[in-house]
Amino acid sequence: MKSELTGRKTTLQKATALGMLVTMGIVFGDIGTSPLYVMKAITGVNPDFDPEYIIGAVSCVIWTLTVQTTLKYVLIALRADNKGEGGILALFSLLKASPRKWLYLVAAIGAAALVADGVITPAVTVTSALEGLRGVWPQVPVIGPVCAIIICIFAMQQAGTGKIGRFFGPFMLAWFLMLGILGLCSIHEFPAIFKALNPWYAVRLLVSYPGWFFVLGAVFLCTTGAEALYSDLGHCGRMNISFSWIFVKAMLILNYLGQGAWIISAGPGGVEGLNPFYAIMPGWFTLFGVVMSTGAAIIASQALLSGSFTIFSEAIHLDFWPRMKIHYPSGEKGQLYIPAVNWALLVGCLITVLLFRDSSRMEAAYGLAITITMLMTTTLLTFWLHSRGANAFVCGAFMLFFTVVEGAFFVANLFKFVHGGWYTILMAGLVGFVMIVWRNATRRRDTYIEYRSFEDYAGIIADIKADSEIPKFASNIVYFSRSADKCELESKLLYSIVNKFPKRADHYWIIHLEHLDEPDTLEYNVDVLVPETIYFVTMRIGFRVEPKVSVYLRQIIEDLVDQDLVTLTSSYPSLERRGIPGDFRFIVLHRIFSPTSNCGNGARRLMNLHEFLRRYELSDTSAMGLDTSVVSVETVPLIINTTTGRRIARVSNVLDEDKEKSCEKIRK
């Protein structure tokens, strides 16, 4: 296992031809399909355009790809990896030890906005692709086929995409070559379009055009997939992404130049009602172009879905989200599937298609959420640069430059709010609200869990084991402890053994689960607290490893038996004579916020929201892979006392003379 992981790590650290081919299929689907709608959106902003407007707009596209995607993400963000993993939550993991505790808000807002972008991306890309059929059959219905394709995309997730993914790379290579060739063949219609390579034309457009903010809102669509470059770092590696981006960017720029040249040559009257992406294709090629566009849209959607699964997996690991069932369809890196997320995103995508019904209207909703993610990533990257030793001037310059650039895009996209931007902000707000509530509530709950010295209870538990007057609960009792320190255990755990219902057993197993940032770690350590009686087991589990605690505990006990550290044979005489092993019973403590808590209204509302969300959380039994037939769940109160409560007062027992005489007669 170790050599396999080392080999994979080495592969990701260097660029290879095969690695770059796979990278094109996994990483660049979203940004690679942007030519489907960017130039159409730009002409939609100013239908009465002139050549200077188009040259300036294409220049904005080229330099947005250069500054935003190349400089920020490829050259800087890809270096901020958490043990090979990328993305905004992986970046936050690198800053968990920062004294700036408010950074979790930045991470939650950015992750929530990225999820909202993942809902609308499949809808807009698939719809834009199929709308190309109208160039062949003007009256062809699009909404039905779009919904059917989206349903198929989501349905195939449960089988895993390992085998299908092998075809993504070659397909996307053909797609990018098609983009470059089509663009190159159209540049001759207006060779002066090459002026767009000069950033001066972009600056001049933004300064002189009154509706510059609408232009920026359309231009920003060209870089919406930049965040995916960083999120997919763990799938492909920095070098593969960096080198393949050189080719991808060149093909994208050629296509944008070609579309710009065709638009100028056709003029305002010739562009109306047409998508420049399909207009630059020869008539005989259009149907094939639609097929290729649909395939690229499916791959882009697949990349966004894989990224969404990764985001929620990391969110669960970082206590930003309630636990959910996670499946691992294959052993390949990055292969995971979360059913609840998959079907929720499917519903969101179908609502998007049915609500907006046209790619032009979807474009109005697209981009606002992802600008928020980019601003949050900029904030976290600034603190990461500072943690890596960059001086305050460099960090400040980085923060200022990209905040200004992305702030301009954010302001430009704000004008889309009433035209559909509200939709993605609503989704991002819902997801972000859950993340912030869950994180805050989980942290607050943890601070009010009481711990006691185990040394004070070791003798008591040993005496309970020897007390034949107490009925035996099980041969082996297994508890789960939040404490990583074997010398301190939760008071409720000790109360369960000693006070609540004294539980006599031959062996007591205390298990502490330590979830790690490493993806594939699976190891354990055992401390014998009382020989042949109490054992403290620490399981260290990577975030991509399925926590099958029952299986792992059995393996650990087999090791201990081989080392003569424990005797597993039942102590019942009838079973002991036949060498039958003792039974196991798992005790799971379920802490519920107690209404008797003395805390402020804010804390009470937070705890009640947390209890509501826990109803939809994966149970402890399922999350740890326990056999439900041998699990007992004990509900214990979580009492939070942050304010001084009232104490009941005793009243005087002095009675008046007549009542005293009456009572005296009754007593006699």
Sequence and secondary structure as in RCSB ss.txt:
>XXXX:A:sequence
MKSELTGRKTTLQKATALGMLVTMGIVFGDIGTSPLYVMKAITGVNPDFDPEYIIGAVSCVIWTLTVQTTLKYVL
IALRADNKGEGGILALFSLLKASPRKWLYLVAAIGAAALVADGVITPAVTVTSALEGLRGVWPQVPVIGPVCAII
ICIFAMQQAGTGKIGRFFGPFMLAWFLMLGILGLCSIHEFPAIFKALNPWYAVRLLVSYPGWFFVLGAVFLCTTG
AEALYSDLGHCGRMNISFSWIFVKAMLILNYLGQGAWIISAGPGGVEGLNPFYAIMPGWFTLFGVVMSTGAAIIA
SQALLSGSFTIFSEAIHLDFWPRMKIHYPSGEKGQLYIPAVNWALLVGCLITVLLFRDSSRMEAAYGLAITITML
MTTTLLTFWLHSRGANAFVCGAFMLFFTVVEGAFFVANLFKFVHGGWYTILMAGLVGFVMIVWRNATRRRDTYIE
YRSFEDYAGIIADIKADSEIPKFASNIVYFSRSADKCELESKLLYSIVNKFPKRADHYWIIHLEHLDEPDTLEYN
VDVLVPETIYFVTMRIGFRVEPKVSVYLRQIIEDLVDQDLVTLTSSYPSLERRGIPGDFRFIVLHRIFSPTSNCG
NGARRLMNLHEFLRRYELSDTSAMGLDTSVVSVETVPLIINTTTGRRIARVSNVLDEDKEKSCEKIRK
>XXXX:A:secstr
 HHHHHHHHHHHHS  HHHHHHHHHHTSHHHHTGGGTHHHHHHHH TT  HHHHHHHHHHHHHHIIIIIIIIIII
IGGG  BTTB SHHHHHHTTTT S TTHHHHHHHHHHHHHHHHHHHHHHHHHHHHGGGGGTSTT   HHHHHHHH
HHHHHGGGG SHHHHHHHHHHHHHHHHHHHHHHHHHGGG GGGGGGGSHHHHHHHHHH TTHHHHHHHHGGGGTT
HHHHHHTHHHH HHHHHHHHHHHHHHHHHHHHHHHHHHHHHHHHHHTT  HHHHTS GGGHHHHHHHHHHHHHHH
HHHHHHHHHHHHHHHHHTTSS     B  SSSTT  B HHHHHHHHHHHHHHHHHH SHHHHHHHSSHHHHHHHH
HHHHHHHHHHHHTT  HHHHHHHHHHHHHHHHHHHHHHHTTGGGTHHHHHHHHHHHHHHHHHHHHHHHHHHHT  
EEETHHHHHHHHHHHH TTS B  SEEEEE S S TTEEEHHHHHIIIIIS  B SEEEEEEEEEESSSS EEEE
EEEEETTTEEEEEEEEETTS   HHHHHHHHHHHHHHTTS   B SSHHHHTTT B  EEEEEEEEEE TT B  
HHHHHHHHHHHHHHTTS  HHHHTT  GGGEEEEEEEE  B S             HHHHHHHHHHH 
